[in-house]
């Protein structure tokens, strides 16, 4: 039995009491955060990075103003005289291979990320010789790009040593290390190193390019082979010498290294004299004209077009030339 109200009832439930609006759906979350929260996080992070960068630059400018540091910068200006002479400029083969390398690296990074994050592949590829073995279409495309990139890299290194241009990338004196520190201080303090990339890289550039070509690239290739089907089956000694866990632990950080290198490299190309730097690599001259810029723009358009075109509708017919493709 209901307890009677202690007062006279004056209100009764209306239409809204039995026809309530459906509750609003919960906002979509991406890795635990809503879009608004992500926007705030990105904006806050961006402001934090800008503030931290400003503080680092201010500290660096104060540091290089010290008498001892000034003397160090005079002694080690950021570059050293190479023990081996090399003709200035960039041959046509360097320009072409630079484009091919960028073209392939962008697609390799894209497909590598797709392979790492995909949960349910849309298509699978199998070799004609072993139809029981299958890999995702993205992994096949990633491996195919890797082979082209590796071939391009081998040709590049061979031509480097045949033509003598290896001197640009390989340090020939221990002076490279203090000069690299000097160049780094000059970059961070926004006092750009006074060098001519047309004739010689500064020491920090040389170490960065050496690391990229002769350390990071081989690591990417070796770890990629270890994780691929190319690696010999039932090779116990090889497996013990180079466990697949090591390859997995190294391969992704190496990819991140390339991403950071590309971002820093492109930023400095534009910040330290865009027209001249682009002319060096794309137009083959040391001038300040616009030819290099327009060639760079055209090459960027080609890369963007390849990025957009790299979809199953385009990749599947190519993959079928080398094996069997099964789509969902």
N, C-alpha and C positions, 0 to 999 in steps of 0.2 A: 504494500500500500504506500502510495506517494505521500510524502510529508506536505501538508498544505503550506502555501506561501504565507510568510508573516505579514504580507501587505497585499493590497488590492492590485491585481494584475491589470496593467494598462497597455502592454505591448504584446503582440503575437508574431510568430515567424511569418515573413512574407515570401515572395517568390524566390528571392535570393537564397533563402535557407535550404531549399530543395534543388536549386539549379545553380550550383556554384561553378565558377570558372575552373577549368582544368589547371592544375598547377603548372607554372612555367617550367620548361625543361631545363635541366642543369646546363650551364654553359660548357661548351666543348673545351676540353683541356688537352694541351700538348705537353707531354712530359710533366704533368701535374700542375701546369699553370694555364690560365686563360689567356686569350689573345691580348686583352688589356694589360694583364700582369706581365706578359712577355714584352709588350711595348714599353712599359715602365722600366722593366729590367734592362732592356737594350738601351733605352735612353739614359738611364742612370749609369750603366756600365760605360756608355760612350763618353758621358761627361767625366766619369772617373778616369778614363784613359787619357782624355784631353788634359785634365788637371795633372795627372801623374807625368805625362809627357812634358808639360810645361815646367814642372818642378825638376825633372831630370835635365832638361836643356839649361835651366837657370843654374843648376849645380855644376853642370859641365862648363858653362861659360865662366863661372867663378873659378873653377879648378884650373882651366887653361890660362887664366890671368896670373897665376902664381909664377914667380920668377923661375923656380926650378922646373916647372912644367914648360914654360916658354923655352928654356934652354934645351929641354928634351925634344921639343917640336922642331927646334932649329937643327939639332944634331940628326934627328930622324924625321925628315919632312913627310914621310908617308910612302915613299917609293925609293928604290935603290937601282943602281946601274946593273943591268943584267950582264952576266959573264959571257953570254952568247948573244951575238947580234941577230936581229930578225927584221925583216922588211916591215915597214909600217903598213897599216891598213888591214882590211878584212877581205880575203879572196872571195870570189863568187860562191865557192863550195861551202864556205863558212856561213854565208848569208842564207843559202838554200837549206842547209842542214839546221840552222837555227830555227827557221820557219817550221820545218818538218818536226823538229823536236818539240816545239811549243804546241803544234797541232796535235801531236800524239799524246803529249803529257796531259793536256787538258782533258782529252777523252779518256785517258787511262785513269786519271784521278776520279772522273765522273763514274766510270764503270766500276772502279774499285770500291767507291762508296756504295754504289747500288748492290754490288755483291755482298758487301758487309751488312747491309741493312735489309735486304729483301728477305721476306719470310715465306712467300708462296710464289715461286717463279711462274711467269706466264708461259714460258716455253723452255724446252730442253733440247740439247744437241747431243748426238751420239756419233762417234766415228763409224765409217762404213766397215772397218775391220773388226769392230767390237761393239755390236749394237746393245749389248747388255750394260755397257758403261755409258752413263749419261751425266751431263753437267748442265747447269742453267745456261740459257742463251746469253745472259749478261756475263757469266764467267767465260764462256767461249769468246765473246767479243773482247773481253778484257785480255785474255791470253793472246788473241790474235794481234791486238794492238801492242802488247808487250813484245811480241816477236819482231814486229816492224820497228819498234823503238830500239830494241836491242841491236838489230841489224844496222840501223842508222847510227847508233852509238859506236859500234865497232868500226864502221867506215870513217866516222869522225875522228876517232883516236888514231887510226892508221894514217889518215891524211895529216893529222897534227904532227906526227913524228916524221913523216916523209917530207913535209914541206918546211919543217923547222919551227912551226908556230907553237910547238909544245912549250917553248920558252915563255910564252905569255901566261901559261897556266901552272907550270911547274916551278916552284921556288928554286933558285940556284945559289942562294946565300942565306945564312942564318940571320942576316939583317932584315929578312922579311918579317920576323916576329916583332921587334920593337917598332918597325915602320908600320906594321898592321895596327899596333896599339895607338900610334900617332894618328893614323888615318881614322881610326874609330873615334878618338877624341875630337877630331876635327868634324866628323859627321855629326856627332851628338851635340856639339856646341854650335852647329849650323855654320861653321867656317869650312866650307867644302874643300876637300883636298885639291890642291892645284896639280892635276895630272892630265895627261892627254891619252885618253883611251885609244886613240887612233894609233899611237905608237907603243904604249905600255900601260898596263893596269897598275893601280896603286896596290900596295901590299895586302890590304884587307880584301880587295877584290880578288887578288890572285889566290889567296888562301881559300876564299869562299868558292871560287870556280874549281880549284883543285879538289876541294872536299866534295863538291857536287859531282864532278866528272869521274874522279878516281876512287871515291869512297862510297858516297850515297848511291850512285848509279849501280856499281857492282853489287852492293848490298841488296838493292831492290831486285836485281836480276836473280841473284843466288837464292834469296828467300822465296821469290816467286816460283822459281823452278822447283824448290823443295816442296812447295805446297801444291804443285800441279801434277797432272798425270804423266808428265815427262820423266819425273823421278823414277828410277828403276824400282820395280816391285821385288819384294823379298830380298832386299839388299841389307842384311843385318848390320854389316860393318859400317856401311854408309849411314844407316839410320842412327846407329849409336854415335857416330862421329858428328852428325848434324841432326839432332832430334827435330821433329816437325814443330814441337812446342817452341823451340828457339826461333824458328822461321816465323811462326805466327806472332811471337812477341816482338820481333824486329820489323816485320813488313809494314805494319800500319804506322808506327812512328817514323819510318823512313818516308812514307807518303806524306805525313804531316810536315816533315822537313822540307820536302819539295814545295808544298803549298806555301810555307813561310818564306822560302827562298824566292819563289816567284813573286809574292806580294812585295817583299822588300826590294827585289831587283827592279820590278816595274816602277815602284815608287821613286827609287833613286834615279832611274833613267829619266823620268819626267821632272824631277826636282833639281837635277844638276845639269840642265841644258838639254831640253827635250829634242829640239830640232837637230842639233849636232849629233847627239847620241843615236837618234833614229836614222840619221843619214849614215852613220858609221855602219850599222848592221843591215840596213835595208836598201840603201842607195849606193853604198860603197864609196862614199866621199867624206871629206872632213869639212864640208861647208855648212852654211846656215840656211840652205834652201828648204823647200817644202816637199821635195821628192820623197825623202824617207818617211815623212809623216803620212803621205797619201798611200805609199806602199804598205806601211804598217796598218793603216786603216782598212785597206783592201784585204790584207791577210787576216785581220781580226774579224772582218765580215765572213770570210771563208770558215774560220773556226766556229763562229756563232752558228752559221748555217749547218755545219757538221754536227754541232751539239744538238740542234733542233731535229736534224734528220736521223740522229742515232736512236731510232725507235724500231720495235719489232717489224713494222711494215717494210722497213728498209733493210734491216739486219737479217731477217729470216731468209730472203732469197740469196743473200751472199753466203750465209752459213750453210745453205743447202748445197752449195757448190763443193763443200768439203766434208759433208756428212749428212746425217738425217736429222731433221728438226721435227719435233712433236709439240704442238701447241695445245693449250687447254681448251 
